[in-house]
C-alpha cells in the first residue's frame, strides 16, 4: 500500500512540475514554408488573419485555405472582405470538426481528396503544441508534411504572445489539461 501511495505522489509531483514547464513552452510555432494548402484550426479571428497574410504571400500553392470547422452557410454568410478574413472563394469549408483532433482528421481527409501532401496549419501560439500532436498522430504513417505557424492577437506591429496577453493566458491554462488529455489519447473517448 505504501508503494502505491508513494508512486501516486511521485506521479502527481511529476505532472505538476511538467505542467508548469509545459505552460511556458506551449508555443512551438515554425516559420512558414510553401505548401499545398493552409489549414486554419478553428477559433479566434486572428488565426484566419494570419492565414490570409500567408495566402497573400504565396504560401499556398493551391491558393486555398481549409477552415475547420466552418459550414458552407457560414462561409457564404461572411461579412464583406476585410483585412482579417480570407475571401470565401479561397475557402474550403470543413463543417464536421468539433475538436482539435477532428480538425486534424477531417482536414487530412480533404487533403487526400485533393491529392495534397503538405499544409501550413495556423493556430494560436498557445495551441501549437497540442495541434502538432493531433495532426502528427492523425496522419500516422501517411506521407504528409505539416508546418505549424503561430498566430498572435494583433496589438500595434508586434506579436502579442499568450504570456503577455491576459485573456490568452487563461486559454493557455485550459490548454494544459487538454494537452494531457491528448497525451493519454483521450480524444478517442471524449471530445476535448
C-alpha positions in Angstrom: 0.0 0.0 0.0 2.9 2.4 0.8 4.4 1.7 -2.6 1.1 2.6 -4.4 0.8 5.8 -2.3 4.4 6.8 -3.0 4.0 6.0 -6.7 0.9 8.1 -6.8 2.5 11.1 -5.1 5.6 10.8 -7.4 3.3 10.8 -10.4 1.3 13.8 -9.1 4.5 15.8 -8.4 5.9 14.9 -11.9 2.6 16.0 -13.5 2.6 19.4 -11.6 6.2 20.1 -12.5 5.7 19.0 -16.1 2.6 21.2 -16.4 4.4 24.2 -15.1 7.2 23.7 -17.7 4.6 23.0 -20.4 2.8 26.3 -19.7 5.9 28.2 -20.7 6.7 26.1 -23.7 3.3 25.8 -25.4 4.3 27.9 -28.5 6.3 25.7 -30.8 5.4 27.7 -34.0 7.6 27.4 -37.0 8.5 29.6 -39.9 6.1 29.1 -42.9 7.2 27.1 -45.9 5.4 27.0 -49.3 2.8 24.2 -49.0 -0.1 22.8 -51.0 -2.8 24.3 -48.7 -3.2 26.3 -45.5 -5.4 25.0 -42.7 -7.0 27.2 -40.1 -7.7 25.2 -36.9 -10.9 27.0 -35.9 -11.1 29.5 -33.1 -10.1 33.1 -33.0 -10.3 35.6 -35.9 -6.6 36.4 -35.7 -5.9 32.8 -36.8 -7.7 33.5 -40.0 -6.0 36.9 -40.3 -2.6 35.0 -40.2 -3.9 32.5 -42.8 -4.9 35.4 -45.1 -1.5 37.0 -44.7 0.2 33.7 -45.6 -2.1 33.2 -48.6 -1.4 36.7 -49.9 2.4 36.0 -49.5 2.0 32.9 -51.8 2.5 30.2 -49.2 -0.5 28.1 -50.5 0.3 26.7 -54.0 -3.4 25.8 -54.4 -4.5 29.3 -53.3 -6.9 27.5 -50.9 -7.4 27.6 -47.1 -9.3 24.9 -45.3 -11.2 26.4 -42.4 -12.1 23.8 -39.8 -14.8 24.0 -38.6 -17.0 26.1 -40.8 -20.2 25.2 -42.7 -21.0 26.2 -46.2 -23.7 28.5 -44.9 -21.3 30.2 -42.5 -18.8 30.6 -45.4 -21.4 32.2 -47.6 -22.8 34.5 -44.9 -19.5 36.0 -44.0 -19.1 39.8 -43.8 -17.5 41.8 -46.6 -13.9 41.0 -47.2 -11.6 42.9 -44.9 -8.1 42.7 -43.5 -8.9 39.9 -41.1 -10.8 37.3 -43.2 -10.0 35.1 -46.2 -12.0 35.6 -49.3 -14.8 33.0 -49.4 -13.6 31.9 -52.9 -10.4 30.7 -51.4 -12.0 28.8 -48.5 -12.7 25.1 -48.4 -15.3 24.6 -45.7 -14.8 21.7 -43.3 -18.0 21.5 -41.2 -17.6 18.3 -39.1 -14.8 19.2 -36.7 -15.7 19.5 -33.0 -12.2 19.4 -31.5 -8.5 19.8 -32.4 -8.4 16.0 -33.0 -11.3 16.2 -35.5 -9.8 19.3 -37.1 -6.8 17.1 -37.9 -8.7 14.0 -39.1 -11.2 15.9 -41.2 -8.6 18.3 -42.7 -6.4 15.3 -43.7 -9.4 13.7 -45.5 -9.8 16.9 -47.5 -6.1 17.0 -48.3 -6.3 13.4 -49.5 -9.3 14.1 -51.7 -7.3 16.9 -53.4 -4.0 15.0 -53.6 -2.3 17.5 -51.3 0.8 16.3 -49.4 1.7 19.4 -47.4 0.0 22.1 -45.3 0.6 25.0 -43.1 -1.5 24.7 -40.0 -2.3 28.1 -38.5 -3.4 28.2 -34.9 -3.0 30.3 -31.7 0.5 30.4 -30.2 -0.7 28.6 -27.0 -2.4 25.9 -29.2 0.5 24.9 -31.4 1.9 22.1 -29.2 -1.4 20.2 -28.9 -2.3 20.9 -32.6 1.0 19.4 -33.7 0.4 16.3 -31.5 -3.1 15.9 -33.0 -2.0 16.3 -36.7 1.1 14.1 -36.4 -0.9 11.3 -34.7 -3.8 11.7 -37.2 -1.5 11.4 -40.2 0.1 8.2 -38.8 2.4 6.8 -41.5 0.9 8.8 -44.4 3.3 10.8 -46.5 2.1 14.2 -45.3 4.1 17.2 -44.1 2.7 19.9 -41.8 4.3 23.2 -40.8 2.8 24.7 -37.6 2.6 28.5 -37.7 1.6 30.5 -34.6 -1.0 33.3 -34.9 -1.0 36.1 -32.4 -3.6 38.7 -31.4 -2.6 42.0 -33.1 -1.5 44.9 -30.9 0.4 47.5 -32.9 3.0 45.9 -35.1 4.4 43.3 -32.7 3.2 39.8 -31.8 1.3 39.5 -28.6 2.2 36.2 -27.0 -0.1 34.3 -24.7 2.4 35.0 -21.9 1.8 38.8 -22.3 -2.0 38.6 -23.1 -4.2 38.2 -20.1 -7.1 36.6 -22.0 -4.9 34.2 -23.8 -3.1 33.2 -20.6 -6.5 31.9 -19.4 -6.8 29.9 -22.6 -3.3 28.6 -22.2 -4.1 27.3 -18.7 -7.0 25.3 -20.2 -4.6 24.1 -22.8 -2.6 22.3 -20.1 -5.3 19.8 -19.1 -6.3 19.4 -22.8 -2.7 18.6 -23.7 -2.6 15.9 -21.0 -5.9 14.5 -22.3 -4.3 14.3 -25.8 -1.1 12.9 -24.4 -3.2 10.0 -23.0 -5.2 9.7 -26.2 -8.5 10.6 -24.5 -9.7 12.2 -27.8 -10.8 8.7 -28.8 -13.3 8.6 -25.9 -14.2 12.3 -25.2 -14.4 15.4 -27.3 -11.6 17.6 -25.9 
